[in-house]
Amino acid sequence: MQHKMKQLAGATLVAAMSLVGTAHAQQTETVKIGFAGPMTGAQAHYGADFQNGVTLAIEEMNSTKPVIGGKQVTFVLDSADDQADPRTGTTVAQKLVDDGIKGMLGHFNSGTTIPASRIYANAGIPEIAMATAPEYTQQGFKTTFRMMTSDTQQGSVAGTFAVKNLGMKKIAIVDDRTAYGQGLADQFQKAAKAAGATIVDREFTNDKAVDFKAILTKLKSANPDLVYYGGADSQAAPMVKQMKSLGMKAPLMGGEMVHTPDFLKIAGDAANGTIASLAGLPLDDMPGGKDYVAKYKKRFGSDVETYSPYAYDGAMALFKAMQKANSTDPAKYLPVLAKTEMPAVTTSHLAYDDKGDLKNGGITIYKVENGQWKPLQSVGAK
């Protein structure tokens, strides 16, 4: 009889523990966070770099076992490949919304981000994108935020620097007709002309081209001091090689897309003398740069590239807004996100203006010397 009573007590204890476990499980909420970028194709290295920063932030936040709205929350990434294609981007955006994401980190390219942003805005889902085209945050949506400085500032800084600091007076411009490339080239041209330069020619290509000899031959006859390219490294690298093969003396200057390891690998010795602008400070000068490098290397076994620190900061801003609002409901944490003020890896004070642009974004100008990117000057970064 005593043995049976012990069995009954044991069974009761197990049942009670099971009920507690069930209750605890019911108090755990899985929160989907959307991500989209070019995960295949010529720009896949950008997408991988971008996603690594988001992954690091999610894993770090989950390790703290965050409690939001009385429930322990686990963030999971709902990742999609937009192929750097605007049409695919909108398809991906609708799928992510239908999946029930609570926030969006992406897209990467301006050309995909801008059309996709309307879908997130209509669903009331906050979106923090890597896109730098000014149009992204000028649409009047309350849901748009940036991870990097916009091209309005980047193009302006680069154009002024080229004339005032580098002494370039005759400038030729080429862009790839994407929202990013054309927008950046437009801002560069405006600033360079205002600083006193003459634009001797303006040509355009596309983001799939690899042969630029016809364009470059035309530009060579104009004898520019500098050729500015608005576009990605997948075009900039062969372009700079072809410039050298044609005997052009003018260096190539480009936007942040040029500042990548792949550019240096593909361009080889022809890369020397190339100039590029990049949002923010050099990694070594970022407030949280050293700690981030250590965490990144431990997790991924490789060096930090260009975009992951900005992706990490964007993800952390999203999570901290949810914590501060004590809700993962986009409608409740969106106004808190808009008022974000926090120290971050890339800046000592991450905050957004009324459009969702970064208040303290800056630009650094780099030059390739002996096969390495060397910072020349930082403007406006904190």
C-alpha positions as CSV (number, residue, x, y, z in Angstrom):
1,M,0.0,0.0,0.0
2,Q,2.8,2.4,0.9
3,H,4.6,1.5,-2.4
4,K,1.4,2.4,-4.3
5,M,1.1,5.7,-2.5
6,K,4.7,6.5,-3.4
7,Q,3.9,5.7,-7.0
8,L,0.8,7.9,-6.9
9,A,2.7,10.8,-5.4
10,G,5.5,10.4,-8.0
11,A,2.9,10.3,-10.8
12,T,1.3,13.4,-9.4
13,L,4.6,15.2,-9.2
14,V,5.4,14.3,-12.8
15,A,2.0,15.5,-13.9
16,A,2.4,18.8,-12.0
17,M,5.8,19.3,-13.6
18,S,4.4,18.6,-17.0
19,L,1.7,21.2,-16.5
20,V,4.3,23.7,-15.4
21,G,6.3,22.9,-18.4
22,T,3.3,23.3,-20.7
23,A,2.4,26.6,-19.1
24,H,5.9,27.8,-19.6
25,A,5.9,26.7,-23.2
26,Q,2.7,28.6,-23.8
27,Q,4.4,31.7,-22.4
28,T,7.2,31.5,-25.1
29,E,6.6,33.5,-28.3
30,T,8.4,33.0,-31.6
31,V,8.7,36.3,-33.4
32,K,9.5,36.2,-37.1
33,I,11.8,38.9,-38.5
34,G,12.0,39.4,-42.2
35,F,15.2,39.6,-44.2
36,A,15.8,40.0,-47.9
37,G,18.8,40.7,-50.1
38,P,20.7,39.4,-53.1
39,M,21.6,35.9,-52.0
40,T,22.4,34.6,-55.5
41,G,23.9,36.2,-58.6
42,A,26.7,38.8,-59.0
43,Q,25.8,40.6,-55.7
44,A,25.5,37.5,-53.5
45,H,28.5,38.5,-51.5
46,Y,26.7,41.7,-50.4
47,G,23.7,39.6,-49.3
48,A,25.8,37.2,-47.3
49,D,27.7,40.1,-45.6
50,F,24.3,41.8,-44.8
51,Q,22.7,38.6,-43.5
52,N,25.7,37.8,-41.2
53,G,25.2,41.0,-39.3
54,V,21.5,40.3,-38.8
55,T,22.2,36.7,-37.7
56,L,24.8,37.9,-35.2
57,A,22.3,40.4,-33.7
58,I,19.5,37.8,-33.5
59,E,21.7,35.2,-31.8
60,E,23.0,37.7,-29.4
61,M,19.6,39.0,-28.5
62,N,18.1,35.4,-28.1
63,S,21.0,34.5,-25.8
64,T,19.7,37.1,-23.3
65,K,16.3,35.3,-23.2
66,P,14.3,38.5,-23.7
67,V,10.9,38.9,-22.1
68,I,8.5,41.1,-24.0
69,G,4.8,41.5,-23.1
70,G,5.2,39.0,-20.3
71,K,6.4,36.3,-22.6
72,Q,9.9,35.0,-23.3
73,V,10.6,35.8,-26.9
74,T,12.7,33.9,-29.5
75,F,13.5,35.8,-32.7
76,V,13.7,33.8,-35.9
77,L,14.9,35.0,-39.3
78,D,12.5,34.6,-42.3
79,S,15.1,35.0,-45.0
80,A,14.4,35.5,-48.7
81,D,16.5,36.0,-51.9
82,D,15.3,39.1,-53.9
83,Q,18.1,38.5,-56.5
84,A,18.7,42.3,-56.6
85,D,15.7,42.4,-58.9
86,P,12.8,44.9,-58.3
87,R,10.1,42.6,-59.5
88,T,11.3,39.7,-57.4
89,G,11.7,42.1,-54.5
90,T,8.0,42.9,-54.4
91,T,7.1,39.2,-54.7
92,V,9.4,38.5,-51.7
93,A,8.0,41.4,-49.7
94,Q,4.4,40.1,-50.1
95,K,5.4,36.6,-49.1
96,L,7.2,37.9,-46.0
97,V,4.2,39.9,-45.0
98,D,1.9,36.9,-45.5
99,D,4.3,34.9,-43.3
100,G,3.5,37.2,-40.4
101,I,6.8,38.9,-39.9
102,K,6.8,41.5,-37.1
103,G,9.6,43.6,-38.6
104,M,11.7,43.9,-41.7
105,L,15.5,44.1,-42.1
106,G,16.2,44.8,-45.8
107,H,16.2,45.1,-48.6
108,F,19.8,45.7,-49.7
109,N,19.6,47.4,-53.1
110,S,17.7,50.7,-53.5
111,G,16.0,49.3,-56.7
112,T,14.4,46.5,-54.7
113,T,13.8,48.4,-51.5
114,I,11.8,51.2,-52.9
115,P,9.0,49.2,-54.6
116,A,9.0,46.7,-51.7
117,S,8.7,49.4,-49.1
118,R,5.1,50.2,-50.1
119,I,4.1,46.6,-49.3
120,Y,5.5,46.8,-45.8
121,A,4.1,50.3,-45.3
122,N,0.6,49.1,-46.3
123,A,0.9,46.3,-43.8
124,G,2.2,48.7,-41.1
125,I,5.5,46.8,-40.7
126,P,8.6,48.8,-39.8
127,E,11.4,48.3,-42.4
128,I,15.1,49.1,-41.7
129,A,16.9,48.9,-45.1
130,M,20.5,49.1,-46.3
131,A,19.3,51.1,-49.3
132,T,20.9,54.5,-49.8
133,A,18.8,56.2,-52.5
134,P,17.1,59.4,-51.2
135,E,13.7,58.3,-52.7
136,Y,13.4,55.5,-50.2
137,T,12.6,57.7,-47.2
138,Q,11.0,60.5,-49.2
139,Q,7.8,58.6,-50.0
140,G,6.0,59.8,-47.0
141,F,5.8,56.3,-45.3
142,K,6.2,56.2,-41.5
143,T,7.7,52.7,-41.7
144,T,11.0,53.4,-43.5
145,F,14.3,53.6,-41.7
146,R,17.9,53.3,-42.9
147,M,21.0,51.4,-41.8
148,M,23.4,53.7,-43.7
149,T,23.7,57.3,-44.7
150,S,21.7,58.3,-47.8
151,D,23.3,59.1,-51.2
152,T,22.3,62.7,-50.9
153,Q,25.1,63.1,-48.3
154,Q,27.4,60.6,-49.8
155,G,27.3,62.0,-53.4
156,S,27.6,65.5,-52.1
157,V,30.7,64.7,-50.0
158,A,32.3,62.7,-52.8
159,G,31.7,65.4,-55.4
160,T,33.0,68.2,-53.3
161,F,36.1,66.1,-52.2
162,A,37.0,65.2,-55.8
163,V,37.2,68.9,-56.7
164,K,38.4,70.6,-53.6
165,N,40.7,68.0,-52.2
166,L,41.8,66.0,-55.2
167,G,41.9,68.9,-57.7
168,M,39.8,67.1,-60.3
169,K,38.4,69.7,-62.7
170,K,37.3,67.7,-65.8
171,I,35.1,64.8,-64.8
172,A,33.3,62.1,-66.8
173,I,30.4,60.2,-65.2
174,V,29.0,56.7,-65.9
175,D,26.0,55.1,-64.0
176,D,24.3,51.8,-64.2
177,R,20.7,53.2,-64.4
178,T,19.7,51.5,-61.1
179,A,18.0,53.6,-58.4
180,Y,21.2,53.4,-56.4
181,G,23.7,54.1,-59.2
182,Q,21.9,56.8,-61.0
183,G,20.9,58.5,-57.8
184,L,24.4,58.6,-56.5
185,A,25.8,59.8,-59.8
186,D,23.2,62.6,-59.9
187,Q,24.2,63.8,-56.4
188,F,27.9,63.6,-57.2
189,Q,27.5,65.6,-60.4
190,K,25.5,68.3,-58.6
191,A,28.2,68.7,-55.9
192,A,31.1,68.5,-58.3
193,K,29.6,71.2,-60.6
194,A,28.9,73.4,-57.6
195,A,32.5,73.0,-56.5
196,G,33.7,74.3,-59.9
197,A,34.2,71.1,-62.0
198,T,33.2,70.6,-65.6
199,I,31.3,67.4,-66.5
200,V,32.9,66.5,-69.8
201,D,30.6,63.6,-70.5
202,R,27.9,61.5,-68.9
203,E,27.3,57.9,-70.1
204,F,25.2,55.0,-68.8
205,T,25.4,51.2,-68.8
206,N,23.4,48.5,-66.9
207,D,24.1,46.4,-63.8
208,K,24.7,43.2,-65.9
209,A,27.3,44.7,-68.3
210,V,31.0,43.6,-68.3
211,D,32.3,45.2,-71.4
212,F,32.7,49.0,-71.2
213,K,35.3,49.5,-74.0
214,A,33.0,51.5,-76.3
215,I,32.0,53.9,-73.4
216,L,35.6,54.2,-72.2
217,T,37.0,54.9,-75.6
218,K,34.5,57.8,-75.9
219,L,35.4,59.1,-72.5
220,K,39.2,58.8,-73.2
221,S,38.7,61.3,-76.1
222,A,37.3,63.8,-73.6
223,N,40.5,63.5,-71.5
224,P,38.9,63.6,-68.1
225,D,40.9,64.0,-64.8
226,L,38.5,61.6,-63.2
227,V,35.9,59.0,-64.1
228,Y,33.1,58.6,-61.6
229,Y,31.0,55.4,-61.6
230,G,27.7,55.0,-59.9
231,G,27.1,51.3,-59.6
232,A,28.3,48.0,-58.1
233,D,31.8,46.3,-57.9
234,S,30.7,43.6,-60.4
235,Q,30.9,46.4,-63.0
236,A,33.5,48.7,-61.4
237,A,36.2,46.0,-61.3
238,P,36.2,45.1,-65.0
239,M,35.7,48.8,-65.8
240,V,38.9,49.8,-64.1
241,K,40.9,47.0,-65.7
242,Q,39.6,48.1,-69.2
243,M,40.5,51.7,-68.4
244,K,44.1,50.6,-67.8
245,S,44.2,48.4,-70.9
246,L,43.1,51.5,-73.0
247,G,45.8,53.6,-71.4
248,M,43.5,55.9,-69.6
249,K,45.4,58.0,-66.9
250,A,42.3,59.2,-65.0
251,P,41.5,57.2,-61.9
252,L,38.1,55.7,-61.2
253,M,36.0,56.9,-58.3
254,G,32.8,55.3,-57.1
255,G,30.4,54.8,-54.3
256,E,30.3,52.4,-51.3
257,M,29.7,49.4,-53.6
258,V,33.3,49.8,-54.9
259,H,34.7,49.3,-51.4
260,T,34.7,45.5,-51.3
261,P,37.3,42.7,-51.2
262,D,35.9,41.3,-54.5
263,F,36.7,44.6,-56.3
264,L,40.4,44.3,-55.3
265,K,40.5,40.6,-56.2
266,I,39.0,41.1,-59.7
267,A,40.7,44.4,-60.5
268,G,44.2,43.4,-59.4
269,D,46.9,45.9,-59.9
270,A,44.5,48.1,-61.9
271,A,42.7,48.9,-58.7
272,N,45.6,51.1,-57.4
273,G,44.6,54.7,-57.4
274,T,40.8,53.9,-57.3
275,I,38.9,56.2,-54.9
276,A,35.6,55.3,-53.2
277,S,33.2,56.8,-50.7
278,L,31.7,54.7,-47.9
279,A,29.1,55.5,-45.3
280,G,30.3,55.8,-41.7
281,L,33.7,55.5,-40.2
282,P,36.5,53.0,-41.0
283,L,35.9,49.8,-39.0
284,D,38.9,50.5,-36.7
285,D,37.5,53.9,-35.8
286,M,33.9,52.8,-35.1
287,P,32.9,53.1,-31.4
288,G,32.2,49.4,-31.2
289,G,34.4,48.2,-34.0
290,K,37.0,46.2,-32.1
291,D,34.5,44.2,-30.1
292,Y,32.4,43.6,-33.2
293,V,35.4,42.3,-35.1
294,A,36.1,39.8,-32.3
295,K,32.5,38.6,-32.1
296,Y,32.2,38.3,-35.9
297,K,35.4,36.4,-36.3
298,K,34.5,34.0,-33.5
299,R,31.0,33.3,-35.0
300,F,31.8,33.2,-38.8
301,G,35.5,32.4,-38.9
302,S,36.2,35.2,-41.3
303,D,36.9,39.0,-41.4
304,V,34.2,41.6,-41.2
305,E,33.3,43.0,-44.6
306,T,31.5,46.3,-45.4
307,Y,27.8,46.0,-44.4
308,S,27.5,43.6,-41.5
309,P,28.1,46.2,-38.7
310,Y,25.3,48.4,-40.1
311,A,23.0,45.4,-40.4
312,Y,23.8,44.4,-36.8
313,D,23.0,48.0,-35.5
314,G,19.7,48.0,-37.5
315,A,18.6,44.7,-36.1
316,M,19.5,45.8,-32.5
317,A,17.5,49.1,-33.0
318,L,14.5,47.0,-34.0
319,F,14.8,44.6,-31.0
320,K,15.4,47.3,-28.5
321,A,12.3,49.3,-29.7
322,M,10.2,46.2,-29.1
323,Q,11.7,45.8,-25.6
324,K,11.1,49.4,-24.8
325,A,7.5,49.3,-26.1
326,N,7.1,46.0,-24.3
327,S,5.4,44.7,-27.4
328,T,6.3,42.9,-30.7
329,D,3.1,44.4,-32.3
330,P,4.4,46.7,-35.1
331,A,1.8,49.3,-34.4
332,K,2.9,49.6,-30.8
333,Y,6.7,49.6,-31.2
334,L,6.9,51.7,-34.4
335,P,6.6,55.1,-32.7
336,V,9.3,53.9,-30.2
337,L,11.6,52.9,-33.0
338,A,11.2,56.3,-34.6
339,K,12.5,57.9,-31.4
340,T,15.5,55.6,-31.1
341,E,18.6,57.0,-29.4
342,M,21.2,54.4,-28.6
343,P,25.0,53.8,-28.7
344,A,25.9,51.4,-31.5
345,V,28.8,49.6,-33.2
346,T,29.0,52.1,-36.1
347,T,28.2,55.3,-34.3
348,S,28.2,56.7,-30.7
349,H,24.6,57.9,-31.2
350,L,22.2,56.1,-33.4
351,A,19.0,58.1,-34.0
352,Y,16.6,58.8,-36.9
353,D,15.2,62.0,-38.2
354,D,11.5,62.4,-39.1
355,K,11.9,60.6,-42.4
356,G,13.9,57.7,-41.0
357,D,17.3,58.8,-42.2
358,L,20.2,58.6,-39.8
359,K,20.9,61.8,-37.9
360,N,24.6,61.1,-37.4
361,G,25.6,59.4,-40.6
362,G,29.0,60.3,-42.0
363,I,31.1,59.5,-45.1
364,T,34.7,58.3,-45.4
365,I,36.7,58.6,-48.6
366,Y,39.2,55.8,-49.4
367,K,41.9,55.2,-51.9
368,V,43.5,52.0,-53.1
369,E,47.2,52.0,-52.4
370,N,49.4,48.9,-52.9
371,G,46.3,46.8,-53.2
372,Q,44.6,48.0,-50.0
373,W,41.9,50.5,-49.2
374,K,43.4,53.4,-47.2
375,P,41.1,56.0,-45.5
376,L,41.8,59.6,-46.7
377,Q,39.2,61.6,-44.8
378,S,36.0,61.1,-42.8
379,V,33.3,63.8,-43.0
380,G,30.4,64.2,-40.6
381,A,30.8,60.9,-38.8
382,K,30.4,60.6,-35.0
